Amino acid sequence: AVAALTILKGNVKDVFDDIDMDNSGFIECTEMGLLLEHLGVEVSEENVKTAMEALDLNSDGKISLSEFTTWYAASEARLITEVDQAFASLDSDNSGTIDKSELESLLVSLGNSPSEKELTAAFEDVDIDGDGQISKHEFKVWYMQSLFWKDAKKKQEEEIEEAEEKPLELFPPPSGKRALLLWIFSLPLVFPLYWTVPQTRLPKNQTLGKATFAFFLSILWIAVFSWIMVYCAESLGKTLGIPDVVMGVFFLAAGTSVPDLLSSVI
């Protein structure tokens, strides 16, 4: 049952949403059963249980996006399955071999864009016996040791990172001068939000009540930050002898979108 899931293709979030038919944010036993049926697997209680146990890391009876992402990232079998499917689609005569032009089509179908030089070098490397044809075994051995395989895995990992919804963590500070400067600059804004606004990325806070509370509390904080900004501008104007009208026209007029800027940075 678990092996059948490796034929699923696409972005991890898109795949999860396709399985999560009721849009609850979780994959449950019923949905897993329908998925296995769609994949041609016998829908027995044992098969559904096996698939659920493999993906349900916290054993709560349902699979979250985070749990699905963890499994999806670790499954190299999916990439191997894609290689097999792409090879079979080009081997129209079922001879078990492909030529140079078909090799290019195969690499392109797997998300690669080889140059003519790379293609020629690849064909020579893959065609171990020098018969002018590439068998599936020859291709798989070469592909899994090539930069194309590393690129495919890197692309998959990037999709995983985009799909993962990690909660905000203030500490430890990030490494790198630029990231550290941004962290120091934004800390006075992020710190009060971190301790007062519920993080809806956390599963325990993914309820309508907490999401609504976080929404209105965020608006309240934006109002507070905006008031502080106007107060500081007014104080600075008085200190420098600049009339409030001038400060408003030349300094605050451009700041009407500052709340949006602050929320974007946060």
Secondary structure, DSSP 4 states (H G I P E B T S, - for coil): -HHHHTT--S-HHHHHHHH-TT-SSEE-HHHHHHHHHHTT----HHHHHHHHHHH-TT-SSSEEHHHHHHHHHH-HHHHHHHHHHHHHHH-TT--SEE-HHHHHHHHHHTT----HHHHHHHHHHH-TT-SS-EEHHHHHHHHTTSHHHHHHHHHHHHHHHHH--PPP---SPPSSHHHHHHHHHHHHHHHHHHHHS--TTSGGG-SHHHHHHHHHHHHHHHHHHHHHHHHHHHHHHHHHT--HHHHIIIIIGGGGGHHHHHHHH-
